[in-house]
């Protein structure tokens, strides 16, 4: 959690890291089934009043897309020490 919290503090000062339960299905069913603790995260920002996830008009803002990519790149670098 420390690398995650440090990166979030850099990219989004003042925003806490809050674990939440995703009730939908994911590929993690296979790793969890094998006894491997599995978590997911995203650096994507979505408007809570305009959630169109999995709808016929699902969308994501361009800025959110690129910021999310930057977040994942920096997070993986932090985890691997590169």
N, C-alpha and C positions, 0 to 999 in steps of 0.2 A: 504493500500500500504506500510505502514512503515515496518510491519513484513516481507513482501516480499522483499523489497529493502534491508533490513538489512541482510537477509539470502543470497541473491544473492551476496552482498558485501563480505560476509564471504566465500562463496563457489567459487565464480568467481570474485576476486577483479578486479575492473576497468570496469566490464561489466554493462552497464545500463539496467534498466528495461524499455522496450519500448512496449507500447500497440500496438497491431496489429489486423486487422480484418481477421477472418477466414471465408471464403466465403462458405465453405461446410456446410452440415447439421450436426446437433448433437441432442442429447437428450434434450439440453437446450431449444429447441422449446417449450417444455411443460411448463417449469418453466417461461420462458419469456412470454408465452401466459397467464400465471396466474398472470402476473404483478410483478414477482420476478426478479430483475436485476440479470443476470447470466453471469459469466465470467469463463474462463478456463485458465489454465497455464500448463506448462510442464517443467521439468528439463532435458529434453532429448536433447542431442547434435547430430545434423545431418550434414553431409557434404553437403554444398549447391550445390556442383558440382556433387553429386551422390544421388539426391533425387529420391527415388523409391517408394514414398508413394502410397499405394493402387495398386501397380503393382503386377504382378505374382511373382516377386522376391523382394518384400518389405523386408527390413531388417534394423536392428539397431545394432550398435556395442555393444559388451558385456559390455565394460566399461561405455558406455552411459546409458545402461539399469540399471546397479547398481547405478550409480551416480544419475540418475533420481529417483530411489527408495529412496535413501538417502535424496534427496532434498524434495520429497513429505512428507516423515516421519518427517523431521525437520520442514517443513513449517506447517504441521498440529499440531505439538507440540507447535509451536510458537503461532498459532491462538487459541489453547485451553488452553494455560497457563500451560500445563503439563510439 
